Amino acid sequence: MVGYQLTIGNKLVGEIAEIDDKFAVIKNAAVVDFHKNLETAVESIIQTYNLNH
């Protein structure tokens, strides 16, 4: 399993884990949703971050 962290400055805004050739967005140690590619997973995190800030 491979993992990625998306940060803005020093703030962690999201985590992504690669599981079975899919990309899972992780929040509070739980899978929120799955994406077919890394780009859509990153877009999902950015959209959620923008809605909350």
Secondary structure, DSSP 4 states (H G I P E B T S, - for coil): -EEEEEEETTEEEEEEEEETTEEEEEETTEEEEEESSHHHHHHHHHHHHHHH-
